[in-house]
C-alpha cells in the first residue's frame, strides 16, 4: 500500500513538473520581467551544478551570471520540442564552463555585451551558494526519465523489493532491475559530470 501511495505522489509530482516546464517555456517567451522569474526559478540549480564542477562559490556565481546572460540573449532560439528548459540551461552552463576552462578565465562576453553588472558577493551569499551542493543529486534524480525515476526511487529510497515494484509498475521484475540499473548509471554519470 505504501508503494502505491508513493507512486501516486510520484505521478502528482510528474504532473507538477510538466506544469513547471510549461511555465518555464512561457517565461522564456515573455519579456525581461518574465525572464527574471525564469532566472529566480533556476538560479540555485545552475549555481549548484557549476559549484560541483569548479569548487568555488565565487567562480560558480560568475559562471552562473554568464550562463543566464547567454540564456537571455539566446532565449528566442529555445525549442521546446528538443527538450525541457532546464536541460537547455544545463547545456548552456556546460558550454560556459568549457569556454572558461579553455580560456583560463571566466568567459563573460555576453554578460558584458548585454551591459549586465558584475556580481559582488558577501560572505553570507558565498555560504548560501556553498550550501547548494547537496541539491545536485536530487536534481539529477528528478531529471531521469519517468520509468527510471520511479524504479530508482522505489528500490533505492523506499527500499521496495523488485517484485513489489513490478506489480505496482505493471511489468516484470527483470524490467524493473533494468530500469534501476539504467537509472543509477545515468545518475552516476551526471554526478561525475558535475564534480
Residue pairs with C-beta under 8 A, 6 or more apart in sequence:
2 158
3 154
3 158
3 160
3 164
3 165
3 168
4 168
6 153
6 154
6 158
7 150
7 154
7 168
7 169
10 149
10 150
10 153
14 146
17 142
20 41
21 80
21 84
21 85
21 86
23 41
24 38
24 41
24 42
24 84
24 85
24 86
25 78
25 80
25 85
26 34
27 34
27 35
27 37
27 38
27 41
28 34
28 35
28 38
28 75
28 78
28 85
29 75
32 72
35 71
35 72
35 75
38 71
38 85
39 68
42 85
42 86
42 89
43 64
43 68
44 132
44 135
45 86
45 89
45 90
45 135
45 139
46 64
46 67
46 68
46 89
46 90
46 93
47 60
47 61
47 64
47 129
47 132
48 132
48 133
48 135
48 136
48 139
48 194
49 90
49 93
49 136
49 139
49 194
50 59
50 60
50 63
50 64
50 67
50 93
50 97
51 57
51 60
51 129
51 130
51 132
51 133
52 133
52 136
52 191
52 194
52 195
53 60
53 97
53 193
53 194
53 195
54 60
54 63
54 97
57 121
57 125
57 126
57 127
57 129
57 130
58 121
58 126
59 106
60 129
61 119
61 121
61 125
61 129
62 106
62 108
62 118
62 119
63 93
63 96
63 97
63 100
63 106
64 93
65 108
65 111
65 116
65 118
65 119
66 96
66 100
66 106
66 107
66 108
66 109
66 110
66 111
67 89
67 92
67 93
67 96
69 108
69 110
69 111
69 113
69 114
69 116
70 92
70 95
70 96
70 110
71 88
71 89
71 92
72 114
73 110
73 113
73 114
74 92
78 85
78 88
82 88
86 143
87 143
94 193
96 107
99 107
100 106
100 107
108 118
111 118
121 129
136 191
136 194
137 187
137 191
140 187
140 190
140 191
140 194
141 149
141 152
141 153
141 187
142 149
143 190
144 152
144 183
144 186
144 187
145 183
147 169
147 179
148 179
148 180
148 182
148 183
148 186
149 183
150 165
150 169
150 179
151 165
151 169
151 176
151 179
151 180
151 183
152 179
152 180
152 183
152 184
152 187
154 160
154 164
154 165
154 168
154 169
154 176
155 162
155 165
155 176
155 180
156 180
156 184
160 168
162 173
162 176
162 177
162 180
163 173
165 173
165 176
166 172
166 173
166 175
166 176
169 175
169 176
